[in-house]
Amino acid sequence: MVALVDRSRLETKLGGFASGPSAALTDSSLWAKAQEYRRTTAARMVALDKDEIKTKLPAGDFHLSRKVDGEFNLLAFDGTDALLVNPGGTVRVGLPLLEEAAKLLSKGGAKTALIAGELYYRRPDGGRERVHDVSRVARQPSSPDELGGLRFAVFDVLELDGKPVAGAFHETWKKIEKFFKGGIRVGPVESLAVKDAAAVQKQFDSWVEGEGSEGLVVRSDVAGSFKIKPRRSLDCVVVGFTEGADDRAGMLHDALIALMRDEGTFHILGRVGGGFSEDERRGFLSDLKDLAVESDYAEVNPEHVAYRMVKPEWIVEVSVLDLISQTTRGASIDRMVLNWNGKSSRYEALRRLPLASPISPQFVRRREDKTVRPSDLRLAQVADRVEVPYAEKDSRTLTLPKSQVLKREVYTKVLKGNTMVRKLLLWKTNKENEGAVGGLSKYPAYVVHYTDFSPNRKDPLDSELRVSNSLPQIEALYQELLTESTGRGWTKA
C-alpha cells in the first residue's frame, strides 16, 4: 500500500486489517474528496416522505436504489491495492472486500479508480443491516468471519484512470455494473429503472414498508436526486420556546425539544416549528409562558431569537423525516446536555455530547399519557436508528478536561479622566484530543484572548481571539498582541 497509505501510521486490528487517521494517507486529497462528495450530494438531494412521492416527484424516468443503512466511504484503487476513507478521516486497509474490489477493478481494465458507496455489515441472521454493526466490527472485529461480513454497496464512480467521470448517470451505472456485477463482498447497490412516480411508490411499499429497508434513493438526470424515507415519531419534552414577531406576535414560533438520558439529564435534540395550528400556537404560547424558568444555558433559534426556557413538563410527539448524526465532514453533531435542578428551578449546563439533527420535524400532538422520565423520553429513540457515541454513558461523568491559565496580564491608561483597560489571557485548553475527526481535534491546544475596554469609544468593548496547537507559535502571537497594545502610557496593573 506504499502508493496510497503509510501503513506504519495505522493500527492493526485483525490479520491484515488496519485502520487509522487521514494523516496516514500519502494523498491527503482523498479525504477532502470524501468530504466534498458527501457535502455536495447532501446539498443536492431532496428529502421526501411517502405522501410526497406522487406530488413532488416530477414526471420522467428514474434510477431507483435501495437505501443501505451503513457508512458512506470512498474506495480508492491505485492499480494494485484499494483502501477506504470516510468523511470523518478514518482510513481502512486490508479488508476482504478491498481485496475483492482490487481484483474486480483490475479484471475490468481500470488503472486507478475512485468509487463511492456504502460500507455495511451483512448480518449472519439475515436481519436488516445497521450502521451500528459497521462501527462495532470495524472498531474491534472478533473473528475473520465477522470481518468478512463487511460489504460495500457501490452507487457512484467519481474518477476512472485519473479522469473525472461525468455525463448521464445511466452511463455511470453501466461502468458500475461492468466492474462490480457478480461481486460477493463488493457489488452495485440494489437498483432498478422505473418510468414514473407510481412505480416509485410501488417499490417504496415493497422495499421499505414490506421488507423494512431504510428508504429509497431516486436519481434523475433531468429532475435531480431524492431521498425517500418513512416518517418516524419521537416523544420529546419541551424545554424552551420563542414567540413570533410582527403579525405572528402572541403566537408560538417554535419549541426547543429534548430527550432524556438514563441518568435523568436532558439532551437537547433540536427545534420544532411546524405542524401547529394557529389556535395551538396561541394557546401553547400562553401556557408555556407560565412555565418559564431560569437557565445557566442559552440557545437561539435560526432567527437569532433566544429561547425562553421552561420547566420540563410538556411531552410532545414529533415526526421526523430523517436523523443525521454527522456533519458532511464526518464530525459528530453535538448537542448540549442539561441538568434540571428542581430545588432552584433552573437548568444547569453540563457539556455538549453527540446526538443528531432531526430533518423536517413536525409537531403531531401533546402526549399527556406520558411522564417526564427516561423510559418515556428515551435517548434510544435516536440511538437505535443512528450511531450516538456515549449514549450509554452517564453525562455527569463525561466532563471535559479543565483549561490551565498560562499567562494573564492587565494594563490600564487614563485618558480624559476615563480609565481604559487592556487584558491578555493565554491558556492551555487540555482538550486538543477531544472529538478528533480524521486526526484533527474540535478544540485548539492553546488560546489567546485579548480584551480592549475604552469608555471614550462609540463601542467601548472590543476583543480578539487567536488559537494554535503550537506553544511557541501561541507565545509569539501573545507577545505580538502585547507589544501592539501596551505602548506609551500603559501601566501594568
N, C-alpha and C positions, 0 to 999 in steps of 0.2 A: 504493500500500500504506500510505497515511497512517494508516488506521484500525487496522491490525494491527501494523505494524513501522516502526521508524525506519531507513530504508534506508541512511542515512549511516553507520550503525554496522555495516554488513555489508561483506564483501569480495566484489567481483565476480570470478567465476570464468571465465565464458564467456558472451558475449552478455548476455542479461538475467538469467542465473542468478547468484545471490549467496547467501552463507551467512555465519553469524556466531553469536555467543553469545546466550543468552537475554536479556541486557541490552538487546538491540535491540527486544524486544517492547514494545509500548505497554501490553499487558495481561499482566503477569507471571504471572497465574494460569494461563495456557495451559501454561506449563512445569510448574507444580505439578500440573495436571490430568493431564499426560502421565505424571508420576512416580507419582501416586496410582493411575491406571488400571493401570499395569504392576504396582504393588505388590499391589493387591487381586486382580487377575487371577491373578498368580503364587501368591498365598496360597490361592486357591480351587481352583486346577487340580491334580488328582491325576495324578501321573506313573505310567504303566503300561508294561510291555513286552508283547510279543506273547503270551507264555504266560499273561498275566493278563487278557486280553480276556474270555474266557469265564467266568473265575472271579470277577472283581471288577467287571465291568460289570453293573449291576442290570438287571432286565427293564424294557422300555419303549421308547418312540420316541426316536430320536436325530437330531440335526442333525450331519452329518459333513462336515468340510472338510479339504482337503489342506494340510499344514503347509508354509509357504513359508520358505525359508532366506534371510531378509532382515533388515531393521532395523525394529523397531516404531516407528511415528510416529503422532502425531495430525495430522489435516488440519483446519485452521481456515478457515472461509469467512465473510466479512463482508457478503455480498450482492453484492460486485463481484469481489474477488480472494481468493486462497487461499494459504496457506503451510503448511509442515510444521515441526513441532517434535518432537524426540525426548526421552526421559527424561534424556539427558546434557546437554540445554540447547542443542543445535545447531538453529539456525533456518535454513530454506532457502526461498527465493522464486525465482520466475522460471523454474521448470522447465516443460517442455512438458506434463507430466502435471497440473500445477497449473492451467494454463490450461484444459485439458480438464475437470478437476473443477469449476471455477467455472462453465463453460458448462452442464455436466450438472445441477448443483445449481440454477442459475438456471432452466433449462428445466423442472425438476421443481417449481418454485414455492417453493424454500427461500429464506428471507430471510437466515438465518445457520445455520451448522451446525458441529458438532464430530464428526469421523469418525475411528474407529480402524482402522488397517490396517498392512500390512507393505510397506515400501519395498524393492523388489528390482530386480535388473538382468536383463533378458531377453537372454541371450547370442545373438549372431548365428549361432553354430554349432548352436543348438538344445539345447545341453547344459544340465544342471541348474543352476538359479540358486544363487549362493553369496553369503553376506554380505560376503565379501572384495571382490567386484566392486562392491557398493554403495559401500563406503568408498573404493575406488580411483577410481571415476568421479566421485563427489560431491566428492572432495578435489581432483582435478585432471583434469577432462574433456579429452579430446584433440580432440573434434570435436562439432558439433551432433548428428550421427547417434548418437554414443556417449551423449550426454546424453539423447537421445530414447529410449534403451534402458531408462531408469529407469521402472519401473512401480509402481503402488500397488494392492495387493490388499485390498479393504475387507472387514472382518469384524465391525464393530460401529458403532453410532451412539450417541454419548453425549448430544448435545444437538441440538435442532432448533428454530429460531426462538426461541432463548433459553430453551427449556424442556428439562429432562432427559427423556430417553427411557427409560421404564420399561415393565414388563409382560413378557409371554411373549416368548421370543426369536424365535418364528416370526413375530410381529408386527414385530419389529425387522428381520427378514430381508426382509419384504415392502417395507419402506422402502428397504433397501439395493438391492433389485432395481429398485424404482421409479426411483431416481435413477441407478444405475450400470450396469444391464444393457445390454449392447451397447457399452459403452465400450471404447476401444482401449488407452489407457495407464492408465486407471483402471477397475476393474471389481470385481464381487463375487469373493471368493476361491472357487476351485472347490469346490463343495459338492453334497451330495445328502442326502435324508432316508432313513433306514433304520429298520427295525422291531425289530431285535434284535441281540444280540452276534454272532451268526453272520454277519450282513450286514456288521458292522464288521470281523470277521476277514477276510471275503472281500475287502473293499476295501483292507485293510492288505496282503494278499497281492498285490493288483493295483498299487496306487499306490506302496507302499514297497518291497516285495521285487521286484516286477516292473519298475517304472519308476524306482526309485531315489530317490523323494521322501524328504524328511527325516522325515516322520511324519504322524500324523493328529491333529486336534483334534475331540473329541466333546463335544457340548453337549446337556444335557437340562434342561428346566425343573423337573423333579422330582428328578433324581439329581445334578445339578451338571455340572461340566466335567472333562474328562480329556484328557491329552496322552499319546499312544501313540507310542513310538519304539522302534526296534530297539536291542538292547544292542550296545555296541561294546567291543572288547578293547584294552587298553593294556598295554605291557610297561614296568614301573617298577622302580626299585631301592628297597629298604628302607633308610631312613636312621635310623629310630628305632622304639621300641616302648614300650608301657606294659603293666603286669601287672594282672590282675584283682584284685578285692578280695573279702573275706568268703568265700563258698563258691566263688568263682572264683579264689581265690589259687592261685598255682602254674600259672596258665594265661595265655596271651597275651590281652590285652584288645583292643588294636588296634595297627596298624603305621602309621608315618609313611612316606609314599612320595614319590618324586621322579622327575623326568625329567632328561635331560642336554641342556644347550645345546651348540652346536657347539664352543665353546672348552673344553669339558670340565668346566664347573661344573654343580652340581646345583640344579635349580629345584624347590622343594617343590610338589607338586600337592595333597596333602591326606592323608587317612587312610582306611584300610580296616579295618573291624571285623567284617564279615560274610563268610560263605562258608567259614569254617574249621570243621573237625570238632573235637571235644573232644580227640581224640588229637593232632591237629595243633597245637592251642593249647598242649598240654603240651610236646610235642617242640620246637616253634618257640621257645617261651619259653626253654627250656634252651639251645638253640643260639645264640639271639640274645644272651643274656647273655654268652656267650664272645666276642662281637664288640664289646662296649661300648667306647666311646672318649670322649675329652673334646671339648667344643664351646664355642666362644665365643657360640653362639646357643642359646636355649632356646625351646621351644614346648610348649604344653599342649593336651590333648585336651578335648572338651566337658565332661568331668567334672572339669576343672581339675587333672588329673594331668600332671606334666611328663614328656615323652618322654625315655627314655634313648637317646642317640644311638649308632649302631653303624657300624662300618666298612662302606663301601658295597660289599658283595659279593653280597648276595642279590637276585636278579631274580625278580619275580613277575608273573604275568599277572592283571590285574584287569579285570572287566567293569563298564561304567558305563551307566546308562540315558540320561544326558544330560551335557553340559558347559555350564556357564553362565559366560560371560566378563564379565558386567557385573552390578552391583547393580541393584536396582529403581529406583535414582535415576540410573542411567546411568554410574556410576563404574566404572573398571576394577577387577577383583579381583586385588589384588597379593599375590604370594607371595615369600617370602624365597629369594634365590639364595645358595648356599653354595659355598665353595671347599674342596676336600679337600686338606689338607696332609699328604701321605704321610710326610714326614720326621718330623713331630712327632705324627702320628696324631691329628689333631684337625680339626674343621670351623671355618672362618672365615666369618663373616657378611659378605657383600658389600653387597647392598641389596635391597629389595623391587622386583619388576618385575611387570607384568601377566601373568597366566596364566588360570586358570579354576577353577571349583569342580566336582568330579565329583558327580553326583547318583546316589544308590543304588549306591555302589561295592561290589563283591563279589569276594572272593578266588577265583581259579579254580585256579591251580596254580603251583608253582615252575617257573622256566624255566632249568634247568641247561644248556640248549643255547645260552644267550645269554651274552654277556660284558659287563662294565661299560665301555661305550664309547658315544659319541654315536650311532653308526649303529644300535645295538641298542636304545637308550633315547631315541629321537629326540623332541625337543620338537615336531616336526612332527606327531606323533600327535594332538596337541591343536590345533596351529596350522593344520592342514589342514581342521579342522572348524569352528572358531570363530576370530574375529579376535583375534590376540595381538600387540599393539603391541611393537615392538623384538625380536620373535622372532629376527630375523636378526642382531641386534647382539651384539657381544662385551660381556657383562655387566660385565667388569672395567673397561671404559672408560666405562660409564654411571654414573659416580659423581655423587652429589648435591652441589650447592654447599655449601661449608663455612660453618658459622654463625660469626658475629662477636660476641664479647662486648663489650657497650657499657658496662655498669656491673657492679661486684661489690663488695659491702660486707659485712663481718663484724663483729658486735657480741657482746661477752661480758659476763656478770654472775655474780658469785659469791654463792651463797646456801647457807647451812648447810654450807659447806666444799666444795660442788659447783659446778663451772663450767657455766653454761648458755650456749648458743651460738645466735645467730640470724643467718642468712645470706640475703642477697638477691642475685639474679643476673638481669641483663637482657641478652638477646641478640637479635640480628637473625638470622633463620633463613636468609635469602637463598634460600628455597625457595618463596616465595609464588606463583611462576609454574609450579611443578611439578604435573603431574597435574590440571590445571584441568578442571572439569566445568561446562559452561554459564557459563563465565567466572569460576567460583569455584574457588579452589585447595584442595587437600587439606591444605595447610600454612599456618599463620598467618605473617604477616611478622615479628611480634615476640612474645617470650615473657618473662614474669617468673616466676621460681621462688623461693619463699620456704621456708626450712628452719628449723625451731624444735626444738632439742635441749635437753631438760631432764631430767637423771637423777633428779630428785625425783618425776617423774610416773609413774603406772602405765604409760602408753605414752610412753616417753621421746622418741620421734621423731615429729614432725608436719610436714606440708608443705602447700603451696598453690601452685596454678598459675593464672596469668592470661595471656590471649592477646589480641592485637589486630592489625589491619592498619594502624593509625594510630600514628605515632610520638608525637605529642602526647598521645594517649589512653593509650598504654602507659607513658609517662613519668609521667603523672598517677597511674596505678594503682600504679606503683613507689613514688612519693612517699607515697601513701596508706598502703601497707603499711609503709613505713619509719617514718612518723610513729606509726602504731598500735603498732609492735613494739619501738621503741627509745626509750622514755621514760626516766624517772628511774632512775639506777643502771646503765644500759647504757653500755659503753665501746667505742668503735670500735677494732677490733684492727689 
